[in-house]
């Protein structure tokens, strides 16, 4: 196990050249992100679940009732032991052959049995009140964390000039606001992981589960190797559209159709602009720059020239590791970037070939 951990946390993969994990330990002069900090996300995720229960019961539910959203569920199916046994033990969608057999056994017509199964399936669907409460919680948290992110980032230099994300990397001190922002986001995604099994089961359950896993993975590793500055930009950018989507759902549940349509149009515009416009804006240039530097390094090695291993003080560098691909759209195409290591050269070459294959 120790060998696997040592291989996984290989410094040549996660960190720039001539930088070790010992260099990023806290000192009296500066504080850096530590992997142990992320343990705080688990108790905070539990506290967030408790706050959610209180919020849904004492805030969201009264608001839903005030908007005439009733807790009444769909029409309850007529009690029938035989049909109930088939529904729970065999199938919820009987075929024609089974419907005909049940029709003869119960002396019911086929349409009545089909209606019973439809009503019984609808019984398991959550009420509109529960849907509204869930959306209101996600809307409230999304609005809060996005507002906090904007207020925090507008005071930082890397919002206005993304070159500051890589100045003196990875020796960038950790501030209390940045630490709070990261832990808050990570705790929320962990709480969604836990609550997904008790929340409303939707058709995209598997997709959302994978989405939460990937989000937790990227937040965790961007924090560990101190890509927190660019990570805050990505987090705030992705949070910008979430509150609008939940607000549109709430308007739909309250039957405010015009408001729902307006909010959904706003959500679509923000989503397309941020995630499909701003976010991938720098990705092609970044891949081109890194691959050209990889080619330069191979050329220098063939000629017997030692490549630059460490950037000048306060100079921008290219981060390494898996997180660099997730955060690539925020990287800038500089002429004096640090040459990536062999793992990244190989990984990015494979990535480029796959991209060319799919886009051809």
Number of C-alpha atoms within 10 A of each C-alpha: 6 7 8 9 9 10 11 11 13 14 18 18 19 25 22 24 19 10 15 14 14 7 12 20 12 14 9 5 6 13 16 21 23 16 12 8 12 18 11 13 20 16 12 18 23 16 14 18 19 12 13 20 16 12 17 20 13 11 15 23 21 14 17 22 13 11 14 13 19 15 14 10 14 16 11 13 16 11 10 10 9 11 19 17 11 16 16 9 9 11 12 15 14 16 10 11 9 13 18 16 12 19 16 11 10 12 10 13 13 17 11 11 18 16 12 19 21 15 16 21 16 16 15 11 13 16 17 20 23 19 15 24 23 21 21 24 20 19 20 15 15 21 20 13 20 20 15 14 22 16 11 15 19 11 10 12 13 18 18 11 9 16 19 19 24 23 18 16 22 21 16 21 18 18 12 9 12 19 16 11 18 21 21 18 22 25 24 24 19 23 23 20 18 14 12 16 11 8 13 15 11 10 8 9 13 9 10 15 15 13 14 19 14 12 16 19 15 20 23 19 18 25 25 20 24 23 23 25 22 23 22 24 20 19 18 19 19 16 20 22 23 18 24 24 21 24 23 24 22 24 20 19 20 20 14 14 13 11 15 21 15 14 21 20 15 15 21 15 12 19 21 13 13 19 16 11 12 14 19 15 15 16 19 13 16 20 20 14 18 22 20 13 19 21 15 14 21 15 13 13 12 10 9 9 11 10 14 13 13 15 19 13 9 13 16 23 25 23 29 22 22 16 20 20 19 14 20 21 20 22 24 20 18 14 9 14 20 22 27 25 21 14 14 23 20 13 13 19 17 12 14 15 11 12 11 10 9 7 7 6
